Amino acid sequence: KLVAIEEKKIIKKIVVVEDDSNTVVMLPFFRYYDTKNGMFPVESILFREGRPPKITYAPFERKTEKLSVFNTENLMQASSLVDCDGKTVYEGDILRLKHGKKVTFENIEMTETIKKLGKFKIIGNIFE
């Protein structure tokens, strides 16, 4: 539990927060696919006991308007993987491997397996 935030900075798309006990917490990045408006970065996820999490995101064109949902099915977490064009890989991304085979990055647990396969390119997402 963070007591007081001393410093907040972004390092390679990972937010690092330090508290009074010098504990460093790395917060993952998420994006959300809105079936009406498309793909957007998540601004916050509020976890509440006994209730679904509240996911808040802001469409790029309407930065002042924020939308909230309670459905995690279209929520995708960023991985530590980067494709040959420097794009971050998220859950649900479809990758083309160097030999032409296509693979869907289903979840974060696949990270080490994909690293071993060599270079790849993101060619889409399961929602697009």
N, C-alpha and C positions, 0 to 999 in steps of 0.2 A: 504494500500500500504506500503510495507516494504521500509524504508528509508535506513538503514544500518544494516547489519547483525552483531550482536555482538557475538552470540553463536549459534552453531548448534550441536545437539546431538540426538542420537536415543534412544528412550525409548519405549520398547515393540512394536517395528516395527512402531512407529509413529514418524515422524520427528518434532521436536519442534524448532521453529525459533523465536528469540526475536529481536525486533528492538529498535530504540532509545526511543520510547514512552513506552517501557516495555510491548508492546502488544505481546501476545503469539499466534502463528498461528499453528494449527495442520494440517499437510499435510497428506492426506490419501494415502495408497499404492494401486497400481493397478497392474494387470497382463494382458497379451494380448495373445490370442490364434492365432498363425500363422498356417494356414491350411497346409503349406508345412513343417514347422519345429517344431511345437508343442507349448507348453506353456512357456512364458517367463515373468520375471518381467519388468515393464515399468520403464524406466529411466527418461523420461520427457514427458509432454504433453504441447504443445504450442498452445494456443488459439489465433486465429487471426480473427479480425472483418471481417465478410462477407465471411469467408472461413472455411472449415472443420478444426478441430484441427489436429495438426501433432503429432503423437504418436511415440516415439522413444524407441526401446528396443534392447538389445544385447543378442543373443543366448549364453547360458552358455559355450559352447565349444569354441566359437569365441568371446572372450571378446573385442577384438580390432575392430571387425566389428559391426557396429550398423545398424539396419534396421529401416525404417520409413514408416508409413502408415497413411492414412487419413480416415480410416473406423473405426467407434466406435462400430460396432456391436459385435466384439469379445473382447471388453474391459470389464474387470471385476474389481470392487472395493472391497478391503478387508473390512471385518466387524470387529466389536469388539468381535465376537464370536470365541471360540476355542473349537475344538471337544475333545473327551475323550483321544485322543493321543497327544494333544497339538498343533494340526495343525490349522492355521488360516482359517476361512471360508471366501470364496470369492463369489461374485454373480455368479450364474451358478453352484455352487457345489450341488451335490446330497447327501443328508444326510439320514442315517438310524437311526430312533428314537429307544429308548429303547424297544419299543413294536414291532419292526420289520417293521413298516410302513416307506415308503420312501417319502421324501419331497425334492423338488428342492428349493434351496435358490435363489429366483428370483431377489430380489433387497434389498437394505439396509433397506428399510421400514419394512421388515420382521423380523428384529433383535429382537425386544421385544417379538414378538410372538414365535419365536424359543426358546428364553431364558425360557419362561414359560413351554415349553414342556419337559424340563429336559435333561438328557444326550443323546448324539448322536455321530455318527461317520461319517466322510466324506468317501463315497464309490466311488466317481467319480465326473465327471463334464459333463455338457451338450455337451461339445465339444469333449470329449474323447470316 
